């Protein structure tokens, strides 16, 4: 889910000459997998996703020991440091056997030759048939799978059920109904924002781009082309931004808001509806007890009905090509992504597991802040273009800058042309 360094592939090539088998000081790294005789496995996991990580790690170590007889070594890595640490690990061989890899990083690292092709193992195990399609796509590069989805989340609209009840309103099921709902709320709840449009949230715009039949980029042969200036993408962006510009859904200040700002506005009772990921709404009642029992969620509606496609982001588990314990590493990946540990991790982090079998249980939850998101992930989850340089597009904030420019007066045509040209240049920079 995290964005990557634009120069990742080039850095990897240079680092492979400078760091072959050594730590930064020229000595063997403490994280080295060493010779194949060591009956242990090293796993890098990103710090902070699970607030109860210690207890979970202890259980994972116990189960791994029971199933394989080997010892699991867990090393937490900060997200901010992870990209460069992994690049050095690919180059020098001193990294982990298995690592958590953000979904938008996986194509980049696969293209750079840092990850093991797991296609045969995944197909032979039967895991492939049960994976959420969008997560499966996120781990696929040039038709090969380089990881297995571990956990993920998606976005929907979180809303005030008490206000909907008071005003006799129902969740919308089309874009026309959403626009009408915004107009009604503007009149009936003048002290609140009906549906703020956050200019800093690129993935809040994605359901409207995809929902109109557009995309961020398309591929023709070996070349990528930015597609935000297509008629379909422009239609979706025009609809979405006009909710703010013409239908009073938002505020001028929201043009620079991030998703955290949306959540803050909602928590403080200043907004009726906001786009949020499934991992955040649970904190609302904790921060504002007055909202307990007054919050629900519904899918972002499709243009003419149903659900709009929503970005599905999270993390894959991948085996590093430098690991000398490929079979043991695969056993660990399978254990973590298909068993009870996967479900427990999802429950503790407020994310969802990666298999359809387990996700269906969440979709049947009576919790109004769980089931709607799980249904979106099952039925409408979608991934960004599987391009090695997509992380650089995120890092450059190309899409959010486009949104902000539209919300502050630039025409959709001009803003999308600039963004599409930038995406084309970035995605083809490594080819």
C-alpha positions in Angstrom: 0.0 0.0 0.0 2.9 2.3 0.6 4.6 4.3 -2.1 8.0 3.5 -3.5 11.1 5.3 -4.5 11.1 6.4 -8.1 14.7 5.3 -8.5 14.2 1.9 -6.9 15.3 -0.2 -9.8 18.3 1.9 -10.6 19.3 2.0 -6.9 19.1 -1.8 -6.9 21.4 -2.2 -9.9 24.0 0.1 -8.3 23.7 -1.4 -4.9 24.2 -4.9 -6.2 27.8 -3.9 -7.1 28.5 -2.0 -3.9 26.9 -4.2 -1.3 27.4 -7.8 -2.5 27.1 -9.9 0.7 28.0 -7.2 3.2 26.5 -4.8 5.7 27.0 -1.1 5.4 30.3 -1.4 7.2 31.6 -4.2 5.1 30.8 -6.9 7.7 28.2 -9.6 7.4 24.8 -8.2 8.3 23.0 -9.4 11.5 19.9 -10.1 9.3 21.8 -12.5 7.0 20.1 -15.8 6.3 23.5 -17.4 6.2 24.2 -20.9 5.0 21.2 -23.1 4.4 21.9 -25.2 7.6 20.5 -22.7 10.0 17.1 -24.0 11.2 15.5 -20.6 11.4 13.6 -18.2 9.2 13.8 -14.4 9.3 10.7 -12.4 8.6 10.5 -8.6 8.1 7.2 -7.1 9.1 6.2 -3.4 9.1 5.9 -1.8 12.4 2.6 -0.3 13.7 -0.1 -2.1 11.7 -1.0 -4.4 14.6 -1.3 -2.7 18.1 -1.0 -6.2 19.8 1.9 -7.4 17.7 4.0 -9.0 20.5 1.3 -11.5 21.4 0.6 -12.2 17.8 4.3 -12.8 17.0 4.6 -15.2 19.9 1.7 -17.2 18.6 3.2 -17.2 15.1 6.5 -18.4 16.4 4.9 -21.2 18.3 2.8 -22.4 15.4 5.7 -22.2 12.9 7.9 -24.3 15.3 5.1 -26.8 15.6 4.5 -27.1 11.9 8.2 -27.0 10.6 10.5 -27.5 13.6 12.2 -24.3 12.7 12.6 -21.1 14.6 10.9 -17.9 13.4 12.9 -14.7 13.8 10.7 -11.6 13.6 12.2 -8.2 12.8 10.0 -5.1 12.7 10.9 -2.5 10.1 9.6 1.1 9.9 7.5 1.8 6.8 9.6 4.9 6.1 12.8 2.8 6.1 11.5 -0.3 4.4 11.9 0.5 0.8 15.6 1.3 1.0 16.3 -1.6 3.4 14.7 -4.0 0.9 16.7 -2.6 -2.0 19.9 -3.3 -0.1 18.7 -6.7 0.9 18.0 -7.7 -2.7 21.4 -6.5 -3.7 23.5 -7.9 -0.9 21.7 -11.0 0.2 21.8 -10.0 3.8 18.1 -9.4 4.2 15.2 -11.6 5.4 13.8 -14.8 3.9 10.3 -13.5 3.9 9.1 -9.9 3.9 5.9 -8.0 4.0 5.7 -6.0 0.8 3.2 -3.2 0.1 0.9 -4.1 -2.8 2.0 -1.1 -4.9 5.7 -2.1 -4.3 5.4 -5.7 -5.5 5.6 -5.1 -9.3 8.6 -2.8 -8.8 10.5 -5.3 -6.7 9.5 -8.2 -9.0 10.7 -6.3 -12.1 14.0 -5.6 -10.3 14.6 -9.3 -9.7 14.4 -9.2 -5.9 11.5 -11.6 -5.4 11.0 -15.3 -6.0 8.5 -16.4 -8.6 5.9 -18.3 -6.5 3.5 -19.0 -9.3 3.9 -22.8 -9.3 3.8 -23.1 -5.5 0.7 -21.0 -5.3 -1.1 -22.9 -8.0 -0.1 -26.3 -6.7 -1.3 -25.5 -3.2 -4.7 -24.4 -4.4 -4.4 -21.0 -2.7 -4.7 -19.2 -6.0 -8.4 -20.1 -6.5 -9.3 -18.6 -3.1 -7.5 -15.3 -3.3 -9.3 -12.0 -3.7 -8.9 -11.2 -7.4 -7.6 -7.6 -6.8 -5.0 -8.8 -4.3 -3.9 -11.6 -6.7 -3.4 -8.9 -9.4 -1.3 -6.8 -7.0 1.2 -9.6 -6.6 1.3 -10.4 -10.3 3.9 -9.1 -12.7 4.2 -10.2 -16.3 1.8 -13.0 -15.7 3.8 -14.4 -12.7 3.0 -14.2 -9.0 5.6 -12.9 -6.7 3.7 -12.9 -3.4 0.5 -13.8 -1.6 -2.0 -11.3 -0.2 -1.7 -11.1 3.6 -4.1 -8.4 4.6 -5.9 -5.6 2.9 -8.5 -2.9 3.2 -10.8 -0.8 1.0 -12.9 2.3 1.2 -16.5 3.1 1.6 -18.7 6.0 2.8 -19.0 6.3 6.6 -22.1 8.2 7.6 -24.2 9.5 10.6 -27.1 7.1 10.9 -28.8 9.3 13.4 -28.9 12.3 11.0 -30.2 10.1 8.1 -32.9 8.8 10.4 -33.9 12.3 11.6 -34.1 13.6 8.0 -35.8 10.5 6.6 -32.8 9.7 4.3 -31.5 6.4 2.8 -28.0 5.5 1.6 -27.8 6.2 -2.2 -27.4 3.5 -4.8 -26.4 5.6 -7.8 -24.5 8.8 -8.6 -27.8 10.7 -9.2 -29.0 9.7 -5.7 -25.7 10.7 -4.1 -25.9 14.1 -5.7 -29.5 14.5 -4.6 -28.6 13.4 -1.1 -25.8 16.0 -0.9 -28.3 18.7 -2.0 -30.8 17.6 0.6 -28.2 17.6 3.4 -26.9 21.0 2.4 -30.4 22.4 3.0 -31.4 20.3 6.1 -28.0 20.4 7.9 -26.5 23.8 7.2 -24.0 23.6 10.0 -22.4 20.4 8.7 -20.6 19.5 5.5 -22.6 16.9 3.6 -19.7 15.1 1.9 -16.3 16.8 1.9 -14.1 16.1 -1.1 -10.5 15.7 0.1 -8.0 17.0 -2.5 -5.2 15.1 -0.9 -6.9 11.7 -1.1 -6.2 10.2 -4.5 -7.9 6.9 -3.7 -11.1 8.8 -2.7 -11.4 9.8 -6.4 -10.6 6.3 -7.7 -14.2 4.9 -7.4 -15.5 7.7 -9.6 -12.7 7.4 -12.2 -13.2 3.6 -12.4 -17.0 3.9 -12.0 -17.3 6.0 -15.2 -15.2 3.4 -17.1 -11.9 5.3 -16.8 -8.5 4.3 -15.4 -5.2 5.9 -14.2 -3.1 4.3 -17.0 -3.3 1.7 -19.7 -0.6 -0.4 -21.3 0.1 -0.8 -25.0 2.8 -3.4 -25.6 5.8 -2.5 -23.4 4.7 1.1 -22.9 2.3 2.7 -20.4 0.1 5.7 -21.1 -1.6 8.0 -18.5 -5.3 7.7 -19.0 -6.8 10.3 -16.7 -7.5 12.6 -19.7 -9.8 10.0 -21.3 -13.4 11.0 -21.7 -14.5 8.4 -19.1 -12.0 9.4 -16.5 -12.8 13.0 -17.0 -16.5 12.3 -16.6 -15.9 10.6 -13.2 -13.7 13.4 -12.0 -16.1 16.0 -13.2 -18.9 14.4 -11.2 -16.8 13.9 -8.1 -15.3 17.4 -8.0 -18.6 19.1 -8.9 -20.1 17.7 -5.7 -17.9 20.2 -4.0 -17.7 23.0 -6.7 -21.4 23.1 -7.6 -23.4 21.2 -4.9 -21.9 22.6 -1.7 -20.8 19.1 -0.4 -17.5 20.4 0.8 -15.5 23.5 1.9 -12.8 25.5 0.3 -10.3 24.2 2.9 -11.0 20.6 2.1 -9.2 21.0 -1.3 -6.0 20.2 0.6 -7.4 17.7 3.1 -6.0 14.2 3.6 -8.1 11.2 4.6 -7.1 11.9 8.2 -8.6 15.4 7.9 -11.9 13.8 6.7 -11.9 11.5 9.7 -11.2 14.4 12.1 -14.1 16.4 10.6 -16.4 13.4 11.0 -15.3 12.6 14.5 -15.9 16.2 15.6 -19.4 16.2 14.2 -18.7 18.6 11.3 -19.4 16.2 8.4 -22.3 13.9 7.7 -20.5 11.5 5.3 -16.9 10.9 4.5 -14.9 8.4 2.5 -12.8 6.2 4.8 -10.9 3.0 4.9 -12.3 0.1 6.9 -9.4 0.3 9.4 -10.4 3.8 10.7 -14.1 4.1 11.7 -13.7 2.1 14.9 -11.7 4.9 16.4 -14.5 7.5 16.0 -16.6 6.4 19.0 -13.4 6.1 21.1 -12.5 9.7 20.3 -16.1 11.0 20.5 -18.3 8.7 22.7 -21.4 10.8 21.8 -21.3 9.1 18.3 -21.4 5.6 19.7 -24.2 3.7 17.9 -24.7 6.5 15.5 -22.3 5.5 12.7 -22.8 3.2 9.7 -21.2 2.6 6.3 -22.3 1.9 2.8 -20.5 1.2 -0.5 -19.7 4.1 -2.8 -22.5 3.7 -5.3 -21.9 2.9 -8.9 -22.8 5.4 -11.6 -26.1 3.7 -12.5 -26.4 1.3 -9.5 -24.5 -1.3 -7.6 -21.0 -0.7 -6.1 -18.3 1.5 -7.6 -14.9 -0.2 -7.8 -12.8 0.8 -4.8 -9.0 0.6 -4.4 -7.9 -2.4 -2.5 -4.6 -1.8 -0.8 -2.6 -3.7 1.8 0.4 -6.0 1.9 1.6 -9.2 0.3 4.0 -11.7 1.8 6.9 -12.4 -0.5 10.0 -14.6 -0.5 13.3 -12.9 -1.3 15.2 -14.4 -4.2 18.4 -14.3 -2.0 16.9 -16.6 0.6 18.6 -20.0 0.8 15.5 -21.5 2.5 12.9 -21.2 -0.3 10.8 -24.2 0.7 10.7 -23.2 4.3 9.9 -19.7 3.4 6.9 -20.8 1.3 5.6 -22.9 4.2 5.6 -19.8 6.3 3.9 -17.7 3.7 1.2 -20.3 3.3 0.7 -20.6 7.0 0.3 -16.9 7.5 -2.1 -16.2 4.6 -4.5 -19.1 4.8 -4.7 -20.3 8.4 -6.1 -19.0 11.7 -3.2 -16.6 12.0 -4.4 -14.6 9.0 -7.9 -14.2 10.5 -6.5 -13.1 13.9 -4.2 -10.6 12.3 -7.1 -9.1 10.4 -9.3 -8.9 13.5 -6.5 -7.2 15.5 -5.6 -4.7 12.9 -9.1 -3.9 11.5 -7.9 -5.0 8.1 -9.3 -8.0 6.2 -7.7 -11.3 5.2 -6.8 -12.1 1.7 -8.9 -15.2 0.9 -12.5 -15.2 -0.2 -13.4 -17.9 2.3 -12.3 -15.9 5.3 -13.5 -12.6 3.9 -17.1 -14.0 3.5 -17.2 -14.4 7.3 -16.5 -10.7 7.7 -19.2 -9.9 5.1 -21.7 -11.7 7.3 -20.8 -9.7 10.4 -23.7 -7.8 12.2 -21.3 -4.9 12.8 -22.4 -2.0 10.6 -18.7 -0.9 10.3 -17.5 -4.3 9.1 -19.9 -6.0 6.7 -20.3 -3.1 4.2 -16.5 -2.8 3.7 -16.1 -6.6 3.4 -18.8 -6.7 0.8 -17.0 -4.0 -1.2 -13.7 -5.9 -1.0 -15.4 -9.1 -2.1 -17.4 -7.6 -5.0 -15.8 -4.4 -6.1 -12.1 -4.4 -5.0 -9.8 -3.1 -7.7 -6.0 -2.5 -8.0 -4.0 0.3 -9.5 -2.0 -0.4 -12.7 0.5 -3.2 -12.1 3.4 -1.0 -13.3 6.9 -1.2 -11.6 7.0 2.6 -11.4 3.5 3.1 -10.0 4.9 3.7 -6.5 6.8 6.7 -8.0 3.5 8.1 -9.2 2.2 7.9 -5.7 5.4 9.4 -4.3 5.1 12.3 -6.7 1.5 12.9 -5.5 0.5 13.2 -9.2 -3.2 12.3 -8.7 -3.7 14.3 -5.5 -2.1 17.4 -7.1 -4.5 17.0 -10.0 -7.5 16.9 -7.7 -6.3 19.9 -5.7 -5.9 21.9 -8.9 -9.4 21.0 -10.1 -10.9 21.9 -6.7 -9.1 25.3 -6.8 -10.2 26.4 -10.3 -8.2 24.5 -13.0 -10.4 22.9 -15.6 -10.8 19.1 -15.6 -9.4 19.0 -19.1 -6.2 20.9 -18.3 -5.6 19.2 -15.0 -6.1 15.7 -16.3 -3.9 16.3 -19.4 -1.0 17.5 -17.1 -1.5 14.5 -14.8 -1.7 12.0 -17.7 1.5 13.3 -19.3 3.3 13.0 -15.9 2.1 9.5 -15.4 3.2 8.5 -18.9 6.6 9.9 -18.3 7.0 8.3 -14.8 5.7 4.8 -15.7 8.0 4.5 -18.7 11.1 5.9 -17.0 12.4 2.5 -16.1 11.9 0.9 -19.5 
